[in-house]
Amino acid sequence: MTVAPSNANAAPAPAPAPYVFVVPEASAAQLETLRSLDPRVDWRQLGHGEYSWCLQTFLELRDRGWPVALLSEPQPGHVNFVHAAHLSSLKPTAEAFIVAIRADYPRVPWAAANVVQNRLQADDRGSFWIPHWPQPGLIPRAADRDTVQCVAYAGVPCWLARGERQWSAALKALGIEFRRLGHDNWNDYSTVDVLVAVRSFDESRYDEKPPSKLFNAWHARVPLIAGYDSAFEQIGRPGVDYFRVSTLEQAIAAIERLRDDRTLYRSVVDAGAARATVYSRDRIAECWQNLLSGPISLRYLRWQQRGYRYRIGHRMHVHAWWLNRQLRRIAKRSLQQATGRREPFWKAVTSTK
């Protein structure tokens, strides 16, 4: 089920209970630091998927006057939003109303609802699609650039079809630079002329992935060369506000067209900029407000009315799921001993703030 934005001037509906966004393992002092972040300034601290969802949503809704809190544990008597990656690290909480933010993880079957990032994951059984926030702190392409000199990829290297070397070699023959935006500049599109987001050249649909790179390209006023991800075609129009390719040769040909045809370049950029207004931070905040005041509030009220028999079964379901996840975590940890375990995100944030 997709949650659509409502009238931009509509006032938020009253909440049946405070909404809690959960960041596990953080102390009171660390939580206070996280609460002080500004999505438009502290973009580095919002780079990890787990926190670009929960933490960023908390910050955006709080700044719009909604009754939200940022805590380290789910609270009974509240509506709790927890990233699916964090649920297995928390103690079983069958007494708390949990909304799982699914992201790239499997559906959490016992959660009261799941927030999903691809429209095909939404359903009438409690899975709701909310557009991901645009890149925090995004710097758009410089207005005075009038040629295609730099093609960039923003993402994990393993998710670029053919790899950086082949893209770089193919574009070097055209006199065009290929660059990967890394941790220190992944928000900066000021010198980027074309963005690529091709996971593979086999026309795979990647029905669990979000359209984030297309949002960012539109807001940055940069044309996107993409693969066949279903998320892109759900919100965009291939050939109008982005290009879709199935080979490296098609991608290079599209880049050449954009370089040689300024009218085409401006047309794609303008079409994307028009679509970007639909997925602004204010409009996405409306989607969250509609979800909280509508389907989530209704489910919370119904959940409070569930009887003793349901609660016993629910508690058994939660504990069985949690035990299964612990066994999987132990197995995974044993495989990661050689490289070490990644430290919790809040440690990196609070050490650099």
Rosetta blueprint (number, residue, H / E / L):
1 M L
2 T E
3 V L
4 A L
5 P L
6 S L
7 N L
8 A L
9 N L
10 A L
11 A L
12 P L
13 A L
14 P L
15 A L
16 P L
17 A L
18 P L
19 Y E
20 V E
21 F E
22 V E
23 V L
24 P L
25 E L
26 A L
27 S L
28 A H
29 A H
30 Q H
31 L H
32 E H
33 T H
34 L H
35 R H
36 S L
37 L L
38 D L
39 P L
40 R L
41 V L
42 D L
43 W L
44 R H
45 Q H
46 L H
47 G L
48 H L
49 G H
50 E H
51 Y H
52 S H
53 W H
54 C H
55 L H
56 Q H
57 T H
58 F H
59 L H
60 E H
61 L H
62 R H
63 D H
64 R L
65 G L
66 W L
67 P L
68 V E
69 A E
70 L E
71 L E
72 S L
73 E L
74 P L
75 Q L
76 P L
77 G L
78 H L
79 V E
80 N E
81 F E
82 V E
83 H E
84 A H
85 A H
86 H H
87 L H
88 S L
89 S L
90 L L
91 K L
92 P L
93 T L
94 A L
95 E L
96 A L
97 F E
98 I E
99 V E
100 A E
101 I E
102 R L
103 A L
104 D L
105 Y L
106 P L
107 R L
108 V L
109 P L
110 W L
111 A L
112 A L
113 A E
114 N E
115 V E
116 V E
117 Q L
118 N L
119 R H
120 L H
121 Q H
122 A L
123 D L
124 D L
125 R L
126 G L
127 S E
128 F E
129 W E
130 I L
131 P L
132 H L
133 W L
134 P L
135 Q L
136 P L
137 G L
138 L L
139 I E
140 P L
141 R L
142 A L
143 A L
144 D L
145 R L
146 D L
147 T L
148 V L
149 Q L
150 C E
151 V E
152 A E
153 Y E
154 A E
155 G L
156 V L
157 P H
158 C H
159 W H
160 L L
161 A L
162 R L
163 G H
164 E H
165 R H
166 Q H
167 W H
168 S H
169 A H
170 A H
171 L H
172 K H
173 A L
174 L L
175 G L
176 I L
177 E E
178 F E
179 R E
180 R E
181 L E
182 G L
183 H L
184 D L
185 N L
186 W L
187 N L
188 D E
189 Y L
190 S L
191 T L
192 V L
193 D L
194 V E
195 L E
196 V E
197 A E
198 V L
199 R L
200 S L
201 F L
202 D L
203 E L
204 S L
205 R L
206 Y L
207 D L
208 E L
209 K L
210 P L
211 P L
212 S H
213 K H
214 L H
215 F H
216 N H
217 A H
218 W H
219 H H
220 A H
221 R L
222 V L
223 P L
224 L E
225 I E
226 A E
227 G L
228 Y L
229 D L
230 S H
231 A H
232 F H
233 E H
234 Q H
235 I H
236 G L
237 R L
238 P E
239 G L
240 V L
241 D L
242 Y E
243 F E
244 R E
245 V L
246 S L
247 T L
248 L H
249 E H
250 Q H
251 A H
252 I H
253 A H
254 A H
255 I H
256 E H
257 R H
258 L H
259 R H
260 D H
261 D L
262 R H
263 T H
264 L H
265 Y H
266 R H
267 S H
268 V H
269 V H
270 D H
271 A H
272 G H
273 A H
274 A H
275 R H
276 A H
277 T H
278 V H
279 Y H
280 S L
281 R H
282 D H
283 R H
284 I H
285 A H
286 E H
287 C H
288 W H
289 Q H
290 N H
291 L H
292 L H
293 S H
294 G H
295 P H
296 I H
297 S H
298 L H
299 R H
300 Y H
301 L H
302 R H
303 W H
304 Q H
305 Q L
306 R L
307 G L
308 Y H
309 R H
310 Y H
311 R H
312 I H
313 G H
314 H H
315 R H
316 M H
317 H H
318 V H
319 H H
320 A H
321 W H
322 W H
323 L H
324 N H
325 R H
326 Q H
327 L H
328 R H
329 R H
330 I H
331 A H
332 K H
333 R H
334 S H
335 L H
336 Q L
337 Q L
338 A L
339 T L
340 G L
341 R L
342 R L
343 E L
344 P L
345 F H
346 W H
347 K H
348 A H
349 V H
350 T H
351 S H
352 T H
353 K L
